[in-house]
Amino acid sequence: STPPRPTGPVPSDGPAGAEAPSPSAKPSTNQSATEKPLQPCQETPPGLVGRLLIEFSSPMSMERVQRENPDVRQGGKYTPPDCLPRQKVAILIPFRHREHHLKYWLHYLHPILRRQKVAYGIYIINQFGEDTFNRAKLLNVGFLEALKDDEEYDCFIFSDVDLIPMDDRNLYRCYEQPRHFAVGMDKFGFRLPYAGYFGGVSGLSKSQFLKINGFPNEYWGWGGEDDDIFNRISLNGMKVSRPDIRIGRYRMIKHERDKHNEPNPQRFTKIQNTKMTMKRDGISSLQYRLVEVSRQPMYTNITVEIGRPPPRLARG
């Protein structure tokens, strides 16, 4: 039997200076009848470390990641054993040919998420074939496929595979407003590049995501889709929330821009049209073909065919 939802005001999450997490969160039970009932996880988990040293010079292997994370279940899933998490979080990573980055991402994120007392599953949304990359469409697919896997997810975090948080007080959960986590990346001098920036790592509750009709499907190639998402949030009467700049710092794993992910020349005209396009372009119009779902020890891989850009957009 599911324990009653926590009621009453929810304290803010302390050091991040953020507002309280979304109250829609419901704890999922993970105890037997004989044990003392678990208490809800604390708003600010007691085992956090704070600022972290993130480096990519030591060699990394999937075997090492597995060895260091014995509590993670098949498919990259984890539930805190000692308290009831307030939300169930699906972490979605748009992906193609980034195995090297993925090892480091899993190496750092699994322990961080455990310390944060998150109930989570990690999903790699892998674009099949070599056509132009489409980050936002892959994330729409991830949203639907994660819910197919577990309908209890009520929070979705969308993360690029090359971004590692430098502080575990940057709590991976959903909030009253859509959340932008990657406030200060090293490549931008640890500052927000512009006020409306929503790129890198973001989070929306299930209801927030559906309210904006998910993400746009028409941004092929690099850039623009996160600005469109920011517009969708504003146009639907919501505001973006962020952690304190000192806590929302990220290291980026260096890489060359991927082949078939060239800058999208139409991205600027598209952004101006969000108001007209968002009702018809999004989760409501999503079409894709599922190629394979495979549950690896440290993550679930979802390989999907999402088509190609219309001829006028095709490049390279």
Beta strands, then each sheet from edge to edge (+ up, - down):
strand 1: 77-78
strand 2: 88-95
strand 3: 119-127
strand 4: 155-159
strand 5: 163-165
strand 6: 179-180
strand 7: 184-185
strand 8: 201-205
strand 9: 249-252
strand 10: 289-295
strand 11: 300-305
sheet 1: 1+ 3- 2- 4- 8+ 6-
sheet 2: 1+ 3- 11- 10+
sheet 3: 5+ 9- 7-
end
